[in-house]
Amino acid sequence: MTIVARHDPRILTVEVTDELISAHLADGRTISVPLAWSWRLSNATPGQRQHFEIIGTGQGVHWPDVDEDISALGMLTGTPAPPPKQVAAQ
């Protein structure tokens, strides 16, 4: 008999406030990161922040209005979204 154990985090629900992105995981944990970790969500309207979908089987969250994706693993490992590169004026 083979038993498959899943060790990767799975997001069940998400909450976004003016300060935090919080994900409730299937294993009972809740993880939160500062909203500032996502420059796209920091610049988004409250309505855009609330319009999201959990993608895959809970591996991440996608905000279609601002084209942002955040993974559960990225939240756990502390990987913020890199800001856009500035184009030097010529």
N, C-alpha and C positions, 0 to 999 in steps of 0.2 A: 504494500500500500504506500502511496506517495502522498505526502501532505505538503501543500505549498503555503508557506508563510509569507505574507507581504510585510515588508519592512519600510516601504516608501510611504511618506505621509500622504494622506488623502483629505482634501478639504470637503467639508459637508456644507458649511454656510460661511458667509462673509459679512462683515459690517465695516462700513467706511464712515468715519467722522471727519471733522475739520482738522483733527490731529493724528488719528491712527487708522491703520488698516488692520483689522483683526480677522483671523481665520480660525474657525472651529473645526478641529480635525476628527476623523473617524475613531481615533484611539482615545478620545476624551480630552486631549490637550487643546488649549487656545493659545495661539501665538499672535503677537501684535508687533508691528513695525511702525515707525513714524511715517506719516503721510509724506513728509519731505523726502523720503527715500525714492519716491516716484515724482520726478519733475512734471511729468504729464498729468498725473492726478492732482498735484499741487496747483497746477494752472487751470484745472478743469472746474466747471461749475458744479454745485452740489448735485444737480440733476444728472450730469454726466458721470459723476462718481457713483451714483446709485444705480446706474444702468450697466450691469455686468453680468457675465455668465461664467459658471464654473465649467472648466474645459477638461477634456479627457475623462477620466474616471475620478476626478478630483485632484489631479496633479497641479492645477493652476487656475487662475482667474483671468478673464479677458474683458477689457472695457472697450467695446467697439467704437464708441464715440470719440475716443482719444487714442485709439490704436495702442493700448498698453496691455502687457501680459506680465503677471507676477506668478512665480511658481511657489508651491509650498516649500520645496527644498531651498529655494532662494531666500525665503523668509527665515527658515531655520538656520541657514548658514550665514545670514547677514550680508546678502549681496544686493545692494541698492542699484537702481537703474542708473547707468552713466548719463550725465547731462550731454546735450548735443555739443559737438565741437564747434567752436567759433571759427568763422571764416575770416582770415586776415584781410583787411582792406588793402587794396593795391592802388 
